[in-house]
Amino acid sequence: MFRKTTTQRLTSIAFAVVAATSTVVASNLFAPTADAAPARGTALAGKTVFLDPGHQASAAGHDLRAQVPDGRGGKKDCQTSGATGVNGAQEHTVNWQIGQLVKAGLESQGARVVLSRPDDTGWGGCVDERAAAASRSGAAVAVSLHADSTARGADESKKGFHMIVPSLPVPDATVDRVQSGEGRKASTTMRDAFVKAGFPSANYAGVRDGIQTRSDIAAVNLTKVPAVFIEMGNLANPGEAKALAGRDGQVKYAMAITDGILNYVNGNAATGAGPAPSAPTDDASGLSSIIPFVEQLLATEDPEAVARLLMTQGQDVSAQVLKAMLTIVYGLFDGKLPIG
């Protein structure tokens, strides 16, 4: 359960954004009533994005240990419920909650979003079934959300995100062509979005510049559209577990992921799997450009102070980015802004 103070801050932000939009950006960007959704953008119009919030809560009558193809000629377990954080956070729930925020942000820009599972309680399919669903969707990119765990207890020494890419070549010729080309480009672009948002690259498991190469991940071995497999952070690290499970942190992760997808789909992708940027770069048109601004808003409890920030620093935020930000915050409240 999230802290009441965090919810109150987000409520204040949502209220202040709506109240200030007539002067911060064009008045038609947002609906004038508290329970109406923000107007949709067009940056992703006509595009499909497949989102896979990794794992699931229960077997729902299925055999999680049933052996399914791993994309390398072998077999692996159908599915698992995922890791448990040092703070008790369940990975499948973290993935689902952040996925819902990303979905809201993408849909605010006109995307059609296909989810691998309908909720965080029932059956979501084996790993091979999710890969097949991603391939059938014809998505511009398929993104799998995960959170790593390096120990049963606390592990403060290991931290950071990484993207998992498949060892090449992949046996399936189509998968090999897609993942060696556009898949690598999409993964590198997402890596860069995480760096620009201020997340550190993982310092363990042989990760280099935010990228880890593995042969055992069915999601990337079997998917025939560009695939991005994200380990957002380490649930064994107390600080990262807190961020992954808390709404403040989840907003930041969701914005980085949304930014990475926007950059890749709109052709602003990285050109190769080179080193990660050593520091956040100038990205005035992307969501990552306002991460510090959002953090300042999240730390502000007074609605009038939030409104003042929007009237000052908010003037420098593009209308498209501010609209997507509001939609992500809006998504935290299940489609209804809690005003009043």
N, C-alpha and C positions, 0 to 999 in steps of 0.2 A: 504494500500500500504506500502511496506517495504522501509525503509530508503536506500538511494543510497549508503551510506557508508557501510552498512551491505552487500549489494550485491557485492560491490567492494571487501570487505574482502573475501567473499566466492569465488569470481572469482579468487582472488590471491591464495587462498588455493588450488582450483581445478587445477590451472596452475602449482603451485609449486609441488603438489603431483605427477602429471604426469611427470614433468621435473625431479624429484628426484628419481623416482622408480627404475631406472636402478642400482642405488647404494644402496638404502634403502632396497629393497627386490628384489627377482628374477625378471629379466626383463620381463618374460612372464606373470606376474600377471596382468598387465594392457596393454590395447591396445595402440600402439604407436601413434595413430592419435587422434586429438582433438575431433572428432565427433564419435569415436567408443566407445562402451560401455566397461567398465572394464570386464575382464574375469570372468566367473561364478565360484563360489566355489562349494563344494559338501557337506557341513555340513548339509544341509536340503534336499539333493537330494532324490526324491521319496516321499517327505512329502507335504501335503496340509495344508495351513493355511487359515482360513476364517477370513477376516477383515471386521468389520462393523463400518464405520465412522458414528457415531450416528446422527439421525435426518436428515433433508433435507431442501432445500431452499424454496420449494413451494409445494402446494397441487397438482399441475399439473392436475387439474380437478377432484381430488379425495376428499372425505370427511374425513378430518383429525380427526373428532370427531366420526366417525363410530366406533361402539363398537365391539371389538375383544376379543378373549379369553386371560385371564391373566395367565393361567396355574394353577390357584387355584380354579377353578370353578366359577369365576366371570368374569367381563368384564372390559375393559379399553379403552381409546381413541386409535385409530389406530396409530397415530403418531403426533409429534409436530415439529416445526422448531427449537426448542432448545432455549438456553439462549442467552442473549445479554450482552456482557461484559461492564464494566464501561468505557472502552475505545472505545466502539462501535463494538468490534469484535463479529462476529456471531459464535455461538458455532458450527453450522453445517459446517461452512467453516474451523474453527480451526481443527475440527475432520477430515475433508477431506484432508486438507493440510498435517497434521502429518501422516495420513494414507497413503498418497502417498509416503512419505519418508520411512515409515516402509515397505511398499510394495517393494520399490527399494532395501532396505537392505536385506529383506528376499529372494528376487529373486536373489540377488548377491550370495547367498549361496545355490542356486538350488531349492528353494521351489516353489511350485505351489500356487499362491495366488488367492483366490476367494473373490471378493468384493461384499458387500451387495447392493451397488448402483453404477451406472456407471459414475456418475459425481456429481457436486455440484449444479446443476440447476434443474434437473428433478425429476421424481418420483423414490423413492427407496423402497417402500413397507411398509406395516404396521409392527408393532413390531412382530406379530405372524408369518407373512410371512418371515421376516428376520431370525427368529429362525428356521423355517422350512427349509429355504435355507441352513443355517449352518448345520443342521442335515443331509440334503441330500448330502452335500459336502463330508462327511466322513473325515472331517479335523482332524488333530492331536490335534488342539486347535482352538477355535473360540474366537476372541478378539474384544470386543466392545469398541470403543473410545468415551469418553464423557468429558465435562468440566462443572463443577458445577457452581452454582451462588447462593449466600446466601442472596442477597439483590438487590433491583433495583438501588441503588446508590453504593457508595464506602463502602467497609467493610474491613478495614485493619486488623481487629482483627482475622479474620478467614482465614486460609490458609492451603495448603497441599493437597496431593493426597489421594485417598483411592480406594480399590477394594471392589465391592459389591458382596456378596455371598448370596445365597438363604437361607431363614429359612428352617430348616429340620424338618420333612420329606417333600419332594415335592410330591404331589398327584400321578403324573405319576411315576410308579416304575422304568422305565428305566432312566428317568431324575434324580430321586432321587439317584439311584446307581451311575450314572456318576458324578453328581455334588457333592455328598457327599464324593467321593473318588478323582478321577483325577481332577475334577473341583476345589476342594479346594487346591489340590497340585499345580495346575497351577496358581491359584490366589495368593497363598503364594509365589511362585517362582517369579511372576511378582512384588509383593510387595517388595521382597528382591532386585530385580534389580533396582527399583526406589530408595530405600534407598542407595544402593551402588553408584548410580549416583548422590547422594547428595540432592534428593528431600525430604522435610519433610512430615511426615505423617499428615493427617488432624487433626486439633485440635477442631473439632466441630461435631455435629450430631451423637454423640455416637460412633464415630470411635475409635477402639482400635487396636493399633499396625498396622495401615494402612488397617484394615479390617472392613467393615460394613455389618451387617446381616440385610436383608430386605426380605419381603414376596411379594412385589408388583412389582418386576422387571420381566416382561415377558421374556426378553432375557435369563435369567438364569432359569426361571421356565419352559420353553418350549424346551430348546436346549438339544439335545441328544448326543452331543459331549462335551468334557471338555470346559467350558466357563469361560472367564475372562472378567469382566465388570469393566473398568477403569474410574474413575473420576480423570482426570489428574491434576486438580487444580481448584481454585476458581476464576471465571471470575469477581467476585465483588471485589476481592483484586487487587488493582492497579498494584502491582509488578508481580503477577502471570498472570494477564490479558496481561501485556506487554510481558511476556515470552511466553505465549501460542500463541500470535498473531505474534510474531517476528521470523524471520528466525533463529537467533542465538538460541533462546529458543526452537524452533521447532526441530532443529537438536538434541539438548540434549534430549528432550522427545522421539524422534524417536529412538535414539540409546538405551535409557533405555528399551523401549518396545521391540525392536529387540533383545536385550540381554536377556530379560526375556523369550521371545519365544524360542530363541536358547537354553537356559539353560533347559527349560522344555522339549522341544521336543527331545533334545539330552540326556535326562536322568540325567541332573545335577540339578534336581528339589529339592526344599525343601521337607523334609519328613513329615511335618505336619504344621498345622496352628498356630505355636508358635509365640512368640514375634518377632518383627522385629529386625534385627541387630541394635545395638546401634550406630554403626558407619560403614562407608564403610569398607568392608573386602577385603583381598587380592584375586584378581580374574584375574590373569594374562592372562587367555585364553578368557575372555569375553570382549564385547564391553565396559562395564562399567569401565574397567581398564584404558581406555584412555580418559575418560571424562575430567579430568584436562588438558590433552594434547590438546584435541580438543578446550577447552575453551581458551587455550593459543594461538592456531592457529587463532581462531575467533577474538581475540583481536589484532592480528598483521596485519597491513595494508601493510607492505613492502614485496613484493614477495620474495626478496632476504633473508629477515629475516625468512620468512616461510620456505624457502628451507634450511636455516641453522638449524632450529628447526627439520626438518625432518631428516637431516643428523646426528643430535646428539640424542635428546630424541626419535626421530622416529626410531632409530636403535633398541630400546627396545620393539617396538610394533610388535606383531606377524603379519606375512604376511596376514593371514586370516582376522584379525581385521582391518588392514589398508585398505585392499581391500573393506571390507564392509563399512568402513567409507567413502572412496572415492565414492562408489556407492550411498550412501545417499546424499552426496553433489552433485553428478552428477544428482540425481533425482530432485534437486531443480531447475534445468534448463531444465526440460522437455526433457531429453534425449540427450542433446547436451552441451558439456562443452564450456562455453563462453570464448574461448581463442583468443587473438588477439585484 
